[in-house]
Amino acid sequence: MKIAHILFSGVGGVFNVVSSLIKDKDKKYAGIYVGPKLSSDFLTHKKILKNNFYYIKTFRFLSFFFFPIVTLNLIKFRPDIIVLHNYQILGCLFAKLFFKVRIIYVDHTSSSLKSFKDKIIIKFFKNTIDKFVVLNDENLAYLNKKLRIEKKKIIKINNGVSIRTHKKIKKNKKNIFTVGMAGRLNNNKHFDILIDSVQSILNKNFRIKCLIAGDGENKLELKNRVIKKNKKKIIFSGTLNQAELENWYRKLDLYIQASKGEAMSISILQAMFMKVPVIGSNVNGIKNLKYPNIKDSTLFLNKAYDLENKIIQFINLKKKKKENIIKKQFLYVNSSFTEKQMIAKYNSVYKLLLNKVV
């Protein structure tokens, strides 16, 4: 069985998902990476995919016009199934004209953040796409009710994570409470609120440090938001590979996901799996996760004052209460969001589409 994944060439949750899916040695995979810049993290994919690794360098806002190259790469590989993680639908359609292929569209965008391009692809190409994969119940309902996609064409598959080791609960010897957030530094994430809340807490003489992992178009603006005296306490770690990211999580006493909306945050799942307690914005894709909710002060409004209050509440939380939250969150993610479970679900979709034993 031959499967081609088409995705953006920058790091993010999609990178982690595809990294897991191409591990399956029973199938032959190709990766088509489209974007202005190829992240160095994708070299790990290149080692696995070898000659079936394709990078298409594009210009910002113009990647749509590179569909002929996407089509040629698909014709060269001739997959049985295309798994589309971005907007390169035309390449998939033209490939379908040349040879029999099934198309799976993975809906990675929160229902509350759907762009015009998201809606166009889902609604106007629904008859060509064979299966829609969604990451949560909200997106499933949105596709079915708002965009009129038949329920039988939609399947929910949780993102899955795989961490080699787990974080042990340790007392910080320097008595500095460390918070962190990872993700793309763009307008969909509220790193600005995180920075403002931490700086306010620092003004109240709390011993706190903030680590920010990731890169993006808002990086310079966010760095300039940090006042001079806090430069050594609010640290931008840049883009981290998987091993570096695991070490980054181990430094944290609390992981924070400040966001306008999520489909399913890989960062939240990774933190829980690393036994780092998590709090997140009270938005779609976070508030509907069934891990300990507002009763344990794990949800906050997207306001700096509310996040500040939640962080301080967590700092003052008794050790047993913190450990209870950590335990519940770990058991939750380990029961439903493992890499093994995700791969099995995708395999069942492949089998269904090809009507043959995987």
C-alpha positions in Angstrom: 0.0 0.0 0.0 1.3 3.4 -1.0 0.3 6.5 0.9 1.3 10.2 0.2 1.0 12.9 2.9 0.8 16.5 1.7 1.6 19.1 4.4 3.1 22.5 5.1 6.8 22.5 5.4 7.0 24.2 8.8 6.8 22.6 12.2 3.6 22.2 14.2 1.1 19.7 15.2 0.8 18.3 11.7 4.5 17.5 11.7 4.1 15.4 14.8 1.1 13.5 13.4 2.9 12.7 10.1 6.0 11.7 12.0 4.0 9.0 13.8 2.1 7.8 10.7 5.1 7.2 8.5 6.7 4.9 11.1 4.5 2.0 10.0 6.8 -0.2 8.0 4.0 -2.2 6.4 3.3 0.6 4.0 5.3 2.7 1.5 5.1 6.4 2.2 5.8 9.7 0.4 5.9 13.1 1.9 5.2 16.3 -0.1 6.2 19.4 1.9 4.9 22.7 0.5 6.0 26.2 1.8 8.5 29.0 1.7 10.9 27.3 4.0 11.7 23.7 5.0 12.2 23.2 8.7 15.3 21.3 9.7 13.1 18.9 11.7 11.9 17.4 8.4 15.3 15.9 7.9 14.1 13.1 10.2 11.3 12.5 7.6 13.8 12.5 4.8 15.8 9.7 6.4 12.7 7.6 6.6 11.2 8.5 3.2 14.5 8.6 1.2 13.7 9.1 -2.5 10.0 9.7 -1.7 10.7 13.0 0.1 9.6 16.0 -2.0 10.0 19.6 -1.0 8.2 22.3 -3.1 9.5 25.8 -2.3 6.8 28.4 -2.6 6.2 32.1 -1.9 4.1 33.3 1.0 0.4 33.6 0.1 1.1 32.0 -3.4 1.5 28.3 -2.6 -1.8 27.6 -4.2 -0.3 28.2 -7.7 2.3 25.5 -7.2 -0.3 22.7 -7.7 1.2 21.5 -11.0 4.4 20.5 -9.2 2.4 18.8 -6.5 0.5 16.9 -9.2 3.7 15.8 -10.9 5.2 14.4 -7.6 2.0 12.5 -7.0 2.0 11.0 -10.5 5.7 10.0 -9.9 4.9 8.2 -6.7 1.4 7.0 -7.7 -0.1 6.5 -4.2 -3.2 4.4 -3.4 -4.2 7.1 -0.9 -3.5 10.8 -0.5 -3.7 12.2 3.0 -4.1 16.0 2.6 -3.1 18.2 5.6 -3.1 21.5 3.8 -4.8 23.4 1.0 -3.2 21.6 -2.0 -6.5 20.1 -3.2 -6.0 20.9 -6.9 -2.9 18.7 -7.1 -4.9 15.9 -5.5 -7.8 16.3 -8.0 -5.5 16.3 -11.0 -3.8 13.2 -9.7 -7.1 11.5 -9.4 -7.7 12.1 -13.1 -4.5 10.3 -14.0 -4.9 7.2 -11.8 -7.3 5.7 -9.3 -6.5 7.2 -5.9 -8.5 7.9 -2.7 -8.3 11.3 -0.9 -8.4 11.8 2.8 -8.7 15.4 4.0 -7.6 16.0 7.6 -9.3 19.0 9.2 -6.7 20.5 11.5 -8.4 23.9 12.0 -10.6 24.7 15.0 -14.3 25.2 14.0 -14.1 28.7 15.5 -11.1 29.6 13.3 -12.2 28.3 9.9 -10.8 30.4 7.0 -12.4 31.0 3.6 -10.0 28.5 2.2 -11.0 25.8 4.7 -14.7 26.3 3.9 -14.1 26.3 0.1 -12.1 23.0 0.1 -14.5 21.2 2.5 -17.7 22.4 0.9 -17.0 22.6 -2.8 -14.7 19.5 -3.1 -16.7 17.2 -0.8 -17.8 15.0 -3.6 -14.2 14.4 -4.6 -12.8 13.8 -1.2 -13.4 10.3 0.0 -13.1 10.7 3.7 -12.8 13.6 6.2 -10.8 13.2 9.3 -11.7 15.5 12.2 -10.0 15.8 15.6 -12.9 16.7 17.8 -16.7 16.5 18.1 -17.1 20.3 17.4 -15.4 20.0 14.0 -17.5 16.9 13.3 -20.7 18.8 14.0 -19.5 21.8 12.0 -18.7 19.8 8.9 -22.0 17.9 9.1 -24.4 20.7 10.0 -22.8 23.8 8.7 -21.0 22.5 5.6 -23.4 19.7 4.8 -21.0 16.8 4.8 -22.6 13.4 5.2 -21.8 11.8 8.6 -20.7 8.6 6.9 -17.9 10.5 5.2 -16.5 11.9 8.5 -14.5 10.0 11.1 -13.0 11.4 14.3 -9.4 10.4 15.0 -7.7 11.8 18.1 -4.2 13.1 17.7 -1.7 10.7 19.3 1.6 11.4 21.1 4.6 9.3 21.9 7.1 10.4 24.5 10.1 8.2 25.3 10.3 9.1 29.0 8.1 10.8 31.5 8.7 13.8 33.8 9.2 12.9 37.4 7.7 15.3 40.0 10.6 17.2 41.6 10.7 20.2 43.8 12.5 23.2 42.1 15.7 23.6 44.1 16.0 27.3 43.2 12.3 27.8 44.1 11.6 29.4 40.8 8.2 28.5 39.3 8.6 27.9 35.6 5.7 28.1 33.1 5.9 27.6 29.3 4.0 27.5 26.1 5.0 26.0 22.7 3.5 26.6 19.3 3.6 28.8 16.2 4.1 32.4 17.1 1.1 33.7 15.1 -2.2 35.5 15.6 -4.0 32.2 16.5 -2.0 31.9 19.7 -2.1 34.3 22.6 1.6 34.5 23.5 0.9 38.2 24.1 -1.5 37.4 27.0 1.0 34.9 28.4 3.8 37.5 28.3 1.7 40.3 29.9 0.4 38.0 32.7 3.9 36.8 33.6 5.3 40.4 33.6 2.5 41.4 35.9 3.3 38.5 38.2 7.0 39.5 38.2 6.0 43.0 39.3 4.4 41.4 42.4 7.8 39.8 43.3 6.9 36.2 42.5 9.9 34.1 41.5 8.7 33.0 38.1 10.2 32.2 34.7 8.5 31.8 31.3 9.8 29.6 28.5 8.4 30.1 24.9 9.2 27.4 22.3 8.5 28.0 18.6 8.9 30.4 15.7 6.6 32.5 13.5 5.7 35.8 12.0 5.0 37.5 15.4 8.3 36.6 17.0 9.9 40.1 16.8 6.7 41.8 18.0 6.5 39.4 21.0 10.1 39.8 21.9 9.7 43.6 21.9 6.7 43.2 24.3 9.1 41.9 27.0 10.5 44.8 29.0 14.3 45.0 29.4 14.5 43.9 33.0 12.5 40.7 32.2 14.6 39.6 29.2 16.3 36.9 31.3 13.0 35.7 32.8 10.9 35.4 29.7 13.0 33.3 27.3 12.4 32.5 23.6 13.8 29.0 23.0 13.1 29.0 19.2 12.3 25.9 17.2 13.1 22.7 19.0 13.4 19.1 17.7 11.6 16.3 19.5 14.5 15.4 21.9 15.0 19.1 22.7 11.3 19.6 23.2 11.1 16.7 25.7 13.9 18.3 27.7 12.1 21.7 27.5 8.9 20.1 29.0 11.0 18.7 31.9 11.9 22.3 33.0 8.3 23.3 33.4 6.1 23.4 36.6 3.1 24.4 34.5 2.2 24.2 30.8 -0.1 27.0 29.4 -2.0 26.9 26.2 -3.3 30.4 25.5 -5.1 30.2 22.2 -8.1 31.5 20.1 -9.1 27.9 19.3 -7.7 24.4 18.7 -8.6 21.3 16.8 -6.5 19.2 19.1 -3.3 20.6 20.6 -0.4 18.3 20.3 1.4 20.5 22.8 -1.3 20.0 25.5 -1.2 16.2 24.9 2.6 16.1 25.1 2.7 18.1 28.3 0.2 15.8 29.9 2.1 12.7 28.8 5.3 14.3 30.2 3.4 14.7 33.5 3.4 18.5 33.4 0.2 20.0 34.6 -1.8 21.9 32.0 -4.1 25.0 32.0 -5.6 26.3 28.8 -7.9 29.0 27.3 -11.6 28.5 27.6 -12.1 28.0 23.9 -13.2 25.3 21.4 -10.7 22.4 21.3 -9.5 22.9 24.8 -12.6 23.4 27.0 -14.2 20.3 25.5 -11.3 18.0 26.5 -12.4 15.8 29.3 -9.4 16.5 31.5 -9.9 18.3 34.9 -11.8 21.5 34.1 -12.6 24.9 35.7 -13.2 23.2 39.1 -9.4 22.7 39.2 -8.7 26.2 37.8 -7.4 24.7 34.5 -9.3 26.9 32.2 -9.0 30.7 31.8 -10.5 33.6 29.8 -8.2 35.1 27.1 -7.5 38.0 29.4 -4.1 38.7 31.0 -5.6 39.3 34.4 -7.5 36.0 34.4 -4.4 34.0 33.3 -2.4 35.8 35.9 -4.9 34.8 38.6 -4.9 31.2 37.4 -1.1 31.0 37.5 -0.9 32.5 41.0 -3.6 30.1 42.1 -1.6 27.2 40.7 1.6 28.4 42.4 -0.2 28.4 45.7 -1.9 25.1 45.2 -1.0 22.4 47.7 1.3 19.7 46.5 -1.2 16.9 46.8 -3.7 18.9 44.7 -1.1 19.5 42.0 -0.2 15.8 42.0 -3.9 14.8 41.7 -4.3 17.1 38.6 -1.1 15.6 37.1 -2.3 12.1 37.6 -5.7 12.7 36.1 -4.3 14.4 33.1 -1.7 11.7 32.5 -4.3 8.9 32.8 -6.7 10.8 30.4 -4.1 11.3 27.6 -2.7 7.8 28.1 -6.1 6.2 27.7 -7.2 7.9 24.5 -4.4 9.9 22.8 -1.5 7.5 22.2 0.4 7.2 18.9 -0.5 3.5 18.7 -4.2 4.3 18.9 -4.0 7.0 16.3 -2.1 4.8 13.8 -4.7 2.0 14.3 -7.5 4.4 13.5 -5.8 5.6 10.3 -5.2 2.0 9.3 -8.9 1.3 9.6 -9.7 4.2 7.3 -7.1 3.0 4.7 -8.7 -0.5 4.9 -12.2 0.9 4.5 -11.2 3.0 1.5 -9.3 0.3 -0.4 -11.6 -2.5 0.8 -8.6 -4.8 1.4 -6.7 -6.1 4.4 -4.0 -3.7 5.6 
